[in-house]
Amino acid sequence: MGAMFWLLPLVFVASCLMTWVLRRYALHRNLVDVPNLRSSHTVPTPRGGGAAIVVSLLLVLPVTTWLGLVPLDMAWSIGGAGLCVAVIGFLDDHGHIPARWRLCGHFLAACWVLFWIDGLPSLDLFGVTLQLGWVGHVLAAVWLVWHLNLYNFMDGIDGLASIEALSVCLGAALIYVMLGFSSHSLVPVLLAAAVGGFLVWNFPPASIFMGDAGSGFLGVVIGALTIQAAWLSPKLLWCWCILLGVFIVDATWTLLRRLLRGVKVYEAHRSHAYQIASRRLGAHLPVTSTVLAINLLWLLPVAVAVAFEWIDGFGGLVFAYAPLVWVVVRLNAGGPEETGVSV
């Protein structure tokens, strides 16, 4: 793993420099998000900087494979799916792709991932091993598509999507090392380095936004890593899902509330819990910092407890999610935007 000590700073610096270049490009091409009634920002800001994360990781993957650090099937799965989703997002950032065609592309990327990693392995639930067969593959495809879209939904305030990816990937890498899977920590750590370079420019107040290319890429790559982790050990899937709790709970609860209210869920809105919290606090940094604290001080310890089998995976998931559900309910996530309950 000595290569990690020169690969990580290389990826970080490459991502940081590419983000600077992309910012200049976005300003030159007028690729700027102008605030409107549905926005969470107040200053026109260039977008599309997440492409730096995409390029820096995709360039280093062949190197890691050539060095024998990352298996070929893993590199092909996340590289191919990530590139597909990033291209769709890039084109959507520069124009508009109808939702149905974006969704088709997302499912294509999910199928690509599942082809290279042989679908979803057996799962452990309260000590019982479940062999899901083709049903598991369908569920895995839906999970991948949902995760890449929820990541896009949650990329709405400065630094949030970057901090989530950074803390979740480093937390998962730490668990890999603690369980003796050190060699499998490289890709999550490299992804964290790529995100870190972008975060230099995206930290509140952001000077560039991630855009659909970056958020979709992070969503599908992290989703693929969760399924690949299940092949190492079924409990690792629970660990990843626990670490991703903030995004999963907020996005899923908000979507369900909006569906039940009969609202067009594909329309832009500001009813996610993190958006409501940022408006009430009048700034993005407190919300982004709070998510980082939750990930490190709450979700990571619970995930470690599951990794060492001190608690069952599903039980740990419920335990970790319970206070998060309470928060989104109190904030009235998914409800009418003009109402809300103070926390």
C-alpha positions in Angstrom: 0.0 0.0 0.0 3.1 2.3 -0.2 1.7 3.6 -3.5 -1.1 5.2 -1.6 1.3 7.8 -0.2 2.1 9.2 -3.6 -1.3 8.5 -5.3 -3.3 10.3 -2.8 -1.6 13.7 -3.0 -1.5 13.3 -6.8 -5.2 12.8 -7.0 -5.9 15.6 -4.5 -3.8 18.2 -6.4 -5.1 17.1 -9.8 -8.7 17.4 -8.6 -8.0 20.8 -7.1 -6.3 22.2 -10.2 -9.0 20.8 -12.5 -11.7 22.4 -10.4 -9.9 25.8 -10.8 -9.8 25.2 -14.6 -13.5 24.2 -14.7 -14.4 27.3 -12.7 -12.8 29.5 -15.3 -14.4 27.5 -18.1 -17.9 27.8 -16.5 -17.5 31.5 -16.1 -16.3 31.9 -19.7 -19.3 29.8 -21.0 -21.7 31.4 -18.6 -22.5 28.1 -17.0 -23.8 29.7 -13.8 -26.5 28.9 -11.4 -28.6 32.0 -10.9 -30.6 32.1 -7.7 -34.3 31.7 -8.0 -37.2 31.0 -5.6 -36.2 27.3 -5.5 -32.5 27.9 -4.8 -30.7 27.6 -1.5 -28.0 30.0 -2.6 -28.2 33.8 -3.1 -25.1 34.5 -5.3 -24.7 33.5 -8.9 -22.2 30.6 -8.9 -20.5 28.6 -11.6 -21.4 24.9 -11.8 -19.9 21.7 -13.2 -16.9 21.5 -10.9 -17.6 17.9 -10.0 -16.2 16.8 -13.3 -12.8 17.3 -11.6 -13.7 14.4 -9.2 -14.7 12.3 -12.2 -11.6 12.9 -14.3 -9.1 12.6 -11.4 -10.5 9.3 -10.2 -11.0 7.8 -13.7 -7.4 8.7 -14.6 -5.9 7.0 -11.6 -8.0 3.8 -11.8 -6.0 2.3 -14.7 -2.8 3.0 -12.8 -4.0 1.2 -9.7 -5.0 -1.8 -11.8 -1.7 -1.8 -13.6 0.1 -1.8 -10.2 -2.1 -4.7 -9.1 -3.7 -2.6 -6.3 -7.3 -2.7 -7.6 -8.9 -5.8 -9.3 -9.8 -5.3 -12.9 -13.5 -6.1 -12.4 -13.8 -3.5 -9.7 -12.1 -0.9 -11.9 -14.3 -1.7 -14.9 -17.5 -1.7 -12.8 -17.1 1.7 -11.1 -15.2 3.2 -14.0 -17.7 2.3 -16.7 -20.8 3.1 -14.6 -19.3 6.3 -13.3 -18.3 7.5 -16.7 -21.8 6.8 -18.1 -23.5 8.7 -15.3 -21.1 11.6 -15.5 -21.5 12.0 -19.2 -25.3 12.1 -18.8 -24.9 14.7 -16.0 -22.4 16.7 -18.0 -24.8 16.9 -21.0 -27.7 17.8 -18.6 -25.6 20.5 -17.0 -25.0 22.0 -20.5 -28.5 21.7 -21.7 -31.4 19.4 -20.8 -32.0 15.7 -21.1 -35.6 14.5 -20.5 -36.0 12.6 -17.2 -37.0 9.3 -18.8 -33.8 9.2 -20.9 -31.7 10.1 -17.8 -33.4 7.2 -15.9 -32.7 4.8 -18.8 -29.0 5.7 -18.7 -28.9 5.3 -14.9 -30.3 1.8 -15.1 -27.9 1.0 -17.8 -25.0 2.1 -15.5 -26.5 0.0 -12.7 -26.6 -3.1 -14.9 -23.0 -2.5 -15.9 -22.0 -2.5 -12.2 -23.9 -5.7 -11.5 -22.5 -7.4 -14.5 -18.9 -6.9 -13.4 -19.5 -7.8 -9.7 -21.9 -10.7 -10.3 -25.0 -9.0 -8.8 -25.9 -8.9 -5.1 -24.5 -11.6 -2.8 -26.4 -13.3 0.1 -27.4 -11.0 3.0 -27.4 -11.6 6.7 -30.5 -10.6 8.6 -30.6 -11.4 12.4 -28.2 -14.3 11.9 -30.1 -15.7 8.9 -28.5 -15.9 5.5 -30.8 -14.8 2.7 -30.2 -16.0 -0.9 -32.2 -13.5 -2.9 -31.3 -14.7 -6.4 -32.6 -12.6 -9.3 -34.8 -10.6 -6.9 -31.6 -9.5 -5.2 -30.2 -8.3 -8.6 -33.3 -6.2 -9.2 -33.2 -4.7 -5.7 -29.5 -3.9 -6.3 -30.2 -2.1 -9.6 -33.0 -0.1 -7.9 -30.6 0.7 -5.0 -27.9 1.9 -7.4 -30.3 4.1 -9.4 -31.9 5.5 -6.2 -28.6 6.2 -4.6 -27.2 8.2 -7.5 -30.4 10.2 -7.7 -30.7 10.9 -4.0 -27.1 12.1 -4.1 -28.2 14.6 -6.8 -31.1 15.6 -4.6 -28.9 16.2 -1.6 -26.4 18.3 -3.4 -28.2 21.5 -2.7 -26.0 23.6 -0.3 -22.3 24.4 -0.2 -20.0 21.6 0.7 -22.7 19.1 1.8 -22.3 16.4 -0.9 -18.5 16.7 -0.7 -18.4 16.4 3.1 -20.7 13.4 2.9 -18.6 11.6 0.4 -15.3 12.5 2.2 -16.5 11.4 5.6 -18.3 8.3 4.5 -15.5 7.0 2.3 -12.8 7.6 5.0 -15.1 6.0 7.6 -15.6 2.9 5.4 -11.9 2.7 4.7 -11.2 2.8 8.4 -13.6 -0.1 9.0 -11.9 -2.1 6.2 -8.5 -1.6 7.8 -9.9 -2.6 11.3 -11.3 -5.8 9.8 -8.2 -6.8 7.9 -9.4 -5.7 4.4 -6.8 -3.0 4.0 -6.2 -3.6 0.3 -9.9 -2.8 -0.4 -9.6 0.6 1.3 -7.7 2.1 -1.6 -10.6 3.1 -3.9 -12.7 4.8 -1.1 -9.6 6.7 0.0 -8.7 7.7 -3.6 -12.3 8.9 -4.1 -12.0 10.9 -0.8 -8.8 12.5 -2.1 -10.6 13.5 -5.4 -13.5 15.0 -3.4 -11.1 16.8 -1.1 -9.4 18.6 -4.0 -12.8 19.8 -5.2 -13.9 20.7 -1.7 -11.2 23.3 -1.6 -13.4 25.3 -4.0 -16.7 24.0 -2.8 -16.4 24.6 1.0 -18.9 27.2 2.2 -19.1 29.8 0.8 -18.7 27.8 -2.4 -17.0 29.4 -5.4 -18.2 26.5 -7.7 -21.0 23.9 -7.5 -20.6 20.2 -8.2 -23.3 19.8 -10.9 -25.1 16.7 -12.0 -21.9 15.1 -13.5 -20.2 15.1 -10.1 -23.1 14.3 -7.8 -24.3 11.4 -10.1 -20.8 10.0 -10.3 -20.4 10.0 -6.6 -23.8 8.4 -6.1 -23.3 5.5 -8.5 -19.6 4.9 -7.4 -20.4 4.9 -3.7 -23.5 2.7 -4.4 -21.3 0.3 -6.3 -18.8 0.2 -3.4 -21.6 -0.7 -1.0 -22.5 -3.8 -3.1 -18.8 -4.8 -3.6 -18.4 -4.5 0.1 -21.2 -7.1 0.6 -19.1 -9.6 -1.3 -16.2 -9.1 1.2 -18.6 -9.6 4.1 -22.4 -9.2 4.3 -22.0 -7.0 7.4 -20.1 -4.4 5.4 -23.2 -3.6 3.4 -24.9 -2.7 6.6 -21.9 -0.6 7.6 -22.0 1.5 4.4 -25.8 2.0 4.7 -25.4 3.2 8.2 -22.6 5.6 7.2 -24.8 7.0 4.5 -27.7 7.5 6.9 -28.1 11.3 6.7 -28.5 11.3 2.9 -30.6 8.1 2.7 -33.1 9.2 5.5 -33.5 12.8 4.3 -33.9 12.0 0.6 -36.1 8.9 1.1 -38.4 10.6 3.7 -38.8 13.7 1.6 -39.6 11.8 -1.6 -42.2 9.7 0.2 -43.9 12.7 1.8 -44.0 14.5 -1.6 -45.5 11.4 -3.3 -48.2 11.1 -0.6 -49.0 14.8 -1.1 -49.4 14.2 -4.8 -46.6 16.7 -5.7 -44.6 16.2 -8.9 -41.5 14.7 -7.4 -39.3 15.6 -10.4 -39.8 19.3 -9.9 -37.2 21.4 -8.1 -38.1 22.1 -4.5 -36.6 23.2 -1.2 -38.3 20.8 1.2 -35.4 18.5 2.2 -34.5 18.7 5.8 -31.1 20.1 5.1 -32.6 22.9 3.0 -35.1 23.8 5.7 -32.3 23.8 8.3 -30.0 26.0 6.2 -32.9 28.6 5.8 -33.7 28.7 9.5 -30.0 29.1 10.4 -29.4 31.6 7.6 -26.2 29.8 6.4 -24.9 26.6 4.8 -21.8 26.1 7.0 -23.6 25.1 10.2 -25.7 22.5 8.4 -22.7 21.0 6.5 -20.6 21.0 9.8 -23.5 19.3 11.6 -23.7 16.5 9.0 -19.9 16.0 9.3 -20.3 15.7 13.1 -23.2 13.3 12.8 -21.2 11.1 10.4 -18.1 11.0 12.6 -19.6 11.0 16.1 -22.8 9.0 15.6 -23.0 7.0 12.4 -19.3 5.8 12.3 -19.3 4.4 15.9 -22.6 2.5 15.2 -21.1 1.2 11.9 -18.0 0.0 13.8 -20.2 -1.8 16.3 -21.9 -3.6 13.5 -18.5 -4.4 11.8 -17.3 -6.1 15.0 -20.7 -7.8 15.4 -21.4 -6.2 18.8 -24.9 -5.5 17.3 -26.8 -7.0 14.4 -26.6 -5.2 11.1 -30.3 -4.5 10.6 -30.7 -3.6 14.3 -27.7 -1.2 14.0 -29.3 0.4 11.0 -32.6 1.0 12.8 -30.7 2.3 15.9 -28.6 4.7 13.7 -31.5 5.9 11.7 -34.0 6.5 14.5 -32.8 10.0 15.6 -32.3 11.0 11.9 -35.9 10.2 11.2 -36.9 12.2 14.3 -35.0 15.2 12.9 -36.5 15.1 9.4 -40.0 14.7 10.9 -39.5 17.7 13.2 -38.3 19.8 10.3 -41.4 18.7 8.3 -39.2 17.5 5.4 -41.3 17.0 2.3 -44.1 19.1 3.5 -45.4 22.4 2.1 -42.5 24.8 2.0 -44.2 27.7 3.6 -44.8 25.7 6.8 -42.5 24.0 9.3 -42.1 23.1 12.9 -39.3 24.7 14.7 -36.7 22.4 16.3 
